[in-house]
Amino acid sequence: MIAEYTVKRNGRWYKAGDEIPDIVPGEKSSGEYTKTEINRMSTADLQALAAEHGIEGAEEISGAELKRILIEQFGL
């Protein structure tokens, strides 16, 4: 879909003429997590997400440290 005017969708701004990607509800890629969502995740969810993104030893890292690592990795 092409933006007809400046619009914010899923936490990202698009200018008129920019392509807005179609998003399947319930499906998230690494760029679609917000800092707030990561900060609210349980340690088990953080460990699973970290493992999906190749963070070694995620099962042994604390929740607070995983949050810091993931936020940094996703550029949030």
PLY file of the C-alpha trace (Angstrom):
ply
format ascii 1.0
element vertex 76
property float x
property float y
property float z
element edge 75
property int vertex1
property int vertex2
end_header
0.00 0.00 0.00
1.27 3.50 -0.82
0.79 6.23 1.80
-1.36 9.07 0.53
-0.26 11.39 3.33
2.08 11.27 6.34
0.91 8.49 8.59
2.19 6.53 11.58
1.66 2.77 11.47
2.99 0.27 13.98
5.25 2.88 15.55
6.87 3.99 12.28
6.23 7.15 10.28
5.63 6.99 6.52
5.64 10.04 4.24
3.28 10.48 1.29
4.39 8.16 -1.49
6.21 5.70 0.82
5.38 2.01 0.60
3.65 0.74 3.76
4.30 -2.99 4.21
1.35 -5.32 4.72
1.44 -6.93 8.16
-0.22 -10.20 9.09
-1.93 -9.84 12.49
-0.21 -11.79 15.25
2.99 -12.26 13.26
5.98 -10.24 14.39
9.42 -9.86 12.96
12.34 -8.53 14.98
11.74 -4.96 13.79
8.15 -4.95 14.95
8.75 -5.30 18.68
8.59 -2.09 20.65
10.76 -1.25 23.61
7.67 -1.36 25.83
6.70 -4.85 24.60
10.18 -6.16 25.30
10.24 -4.56 28.76
6.91 -6.22 29.62
7.91 -9.74 28.49
8.48 -12.55 30.96
11.95 -14.04 31.28
10.80 -17.22 29.50
9.49 -15.20 26.53
12.69 -13.15 26.44
14.79 -16.33 26.43
12.75 -17.77 23.55
13.01 -14.54 21.54
16.74 -14.30 22.21
17.26 -17.90 21.10
15.32 -17.19 17.87
17.70 -14.33 17.12
20.88 -16.28 17.78
21.85 -14.99 21.19
24.01 -17.73 22.67
23.38 -18.88 26.24
20.04 -17.04 26.48
18.77 -19.58 29.02
21.48 -18.52 31.46
21.08 -14.74 31.12
18.86 -12.75 33.49
15.66 -11.11 32.25
17.00 -7.59 32.76
20.14 -8.36 30.79
18.13 -10.01 27.99
15.94 -6.91 27.76
19.04 -4.73 27.40
20.56 -7.05 24.78
17.37 -7.33 22.70
16.60 -3.61 22.81
20.15 -2.92 21.64
20.02 -5.60 18.94
16.69 -4.32 17.57
17.92 -0.71 17.65
15.16 0.56 19.92
0 1
1 2
2 3
3 4
4 5
5 6
6 7
7 8
8 9
9 10
10 11
11 12
12 13
13 14
14 15
15 16
16 17
17 18
18 19
19 20
20 21
21 22
22 23
23 24
24 25
25 26
26 27
27 28
28 29
29 30
30 31
31 32
32 33
33 34
34 35
35 36
36 37
37 38
38 39
39 40
40 41
41 42
42 43
43 44
44 45
45 46
46 47
47 48
48 49
49 50
50 51
51 52
52 53
53 54
54 55
55 56
56 57
57 58
58 59
59 60
60 61
61 62
62 63
63 64
64 65
65 66
66 67
67 68
68 69
69 70
70 71
71 72
72 73
73 74
74 75
